[in-house]
Amino acid sequence: MHEGHKRLQVGIDTNVLLRAVLNGLGDPRRILYLGEWGELQLVISREVDNEIYEKVRKIIPAKIQLLPMLLARSGIQVLPPPSVEHLNRCTILVPDPDDVEIVAAMWTAQVDYFVSEDRKHLVRNAALIVELPFPVGTADTFLSWYRAR
């Protein structure tokens, strides 16, 4: 970590974690390396924590035993439940019910950035982007943003 800089808290969506697990390379994995090296504080919601285990078990069961190690090495922390206020607001702003609690948890935690590959419901959701106090972007967009800081 750079001296004098606050470590950024970055929220990670299930789709980003899944890509990092499926493909040990690429931008999603680079983000996990930044967490491992202490450059970022990576966080996930309880829903993401549950979803990633469910999806890995279903898609690539052979990697399920490696998942806890990958999450721990990357320094990923599970956030507490979101506030009722943020849940209510996200119910209005987020069209996919599966994403409501995830985004609300990020909002309650006041992350510095939320990384998701869900372009339709999150990344390109103008109403949501205007209201959130942090940017939402894909892994490659986040890395560009991070490098420019």
C-alpha angles and dihedrals in degrees: 000000000000115000114256095014124117111236107247118238107223124188118216126205124217093252091057093049091047091053090050090053096043094046116030089203135057135063098308090056091045088058090053089051089055088055091047091051091051095247093118136027103226118204136184133188122245088254092056090048091054095041096051093055091046093049096044090048089052101040105031110009092173089069097050092095091054095051099082090050093049092050093046094046090051090053092237114173126198113233125228118252116290124257119266089240093057092042091054093047093047091050086065099039103039115067097195110073090206089063099047098086092040094055092040091054090051091049093049090049090049094226119193093229137001117215117205136151091209097111096167101053103024120011095047097032100119096188091053095044092052092053102041117089091219136051123261119206148142122274093263092047091050093050090051090049091047094050091049093057 
